[in-house]
Amino acid sequence: WVDADLKVGVRTYGFPTTGTYTVSMGVGPRGGTIITSGDCGASTSFAVIYDIPAALKGVSPIYIRVDFSNGTWGVNWFYNLTTK
């Protein structure tokens, strides 16, 4: 789900269980604003809510990318429009 210009809900699948990750959002599939980072945990799938950076207010679509310390990554995008 999306709350336009404010938050986006994400469900992950296939996260590694070791190492670290960094999540970023931007106007393309590379670069962007880092919004969080952390250690991978025991669960490979989970739901999380991220704040949309103020710099992306009014931007659509927005790309969200996850980079892992093992060199793998994932990318997807969403329309910055409120959904239910």
Salt bridges, closest charged atoms under 4 A:
ASP51 OD1 - LYS7 NZ 2.58
ASP67 OD2 - ARG65 NE 2.99
